[in-house]
Amino acid sequence: MPNASSLEALNLLRPEIIVCLGATASQALLGRDFRVSVQRGKKIDSSLAPLVMATVHPSSILRAPTDTERRTARQLFVNDLKVAAEALHPRW
């Protein structure tokens, strides 16, 4: 779970949404059992913000072995971010 300074920052900022990028960020905020591969792009119940979700780290897209896999990974990443954008600004 988040450390005290992270919680203090979140309490100060009061974000409307938190999008964790990658497993490290996700597990730091949501716990060691969180799996981006299972829960990416889904809204997560959390007291940290009204909307919390996670997706892959953008650098993982660059590590995809083929152009086709990179295009697919990029589109999935964009789709995840669209979920966040739609939640903040419905009908965008």
C-alpha positions, -999 to +999 in steps of 0.1 A: +000+000+000+011+036-004+037+050+020+028+079+043+043+106+020+024+093-010-009+094+010-001+129+022+005+140-014-028+124-025-047+140+003-033+174-006-039+171-043-072+152-042-070+139-077-102+131-096-084+102-112-052+082-108-039+062-137-010+039-126+015+033-154+030-001-151+033-028-125+056-010-102+034+021-098+003-001-096+016-023-069+030+006-049-005+022-047-028-008-049-008-036-032+015-064-042-013-087-054-024-062-081-018-075-116-018-050-145-020-079-169-054-089-154-069-055-144-056-030-169-081-004-182-106-014-155-120+010-128-107-001-094-125+006-061-101+026-040-102+053-014-072+070-032-094+088-057-129+087-072-115+068-102-084+046-100-071+025-129-039+010-142-024+003-176+010-008-189+040+014-187+044+032-221+079+018-224+066-017-227+051-008-260+086-001-274+098-035-262+072-054-282+091-076-306+073-068-339+057-038-356+024-055-355+027-062-317+038-026-311+008-013-330-016-036-311+001-027-277-002+010-285-039+007-294-046-011-262-028+016-243-047+043-260-080+025-253-071+024-216-064+061-216-097+068-234-115+051-205-098+076-181-106+105-204-142+095-208-145+093-170-132+128-166-150+143-195-180+123-206-188+126-243-154+136-255 
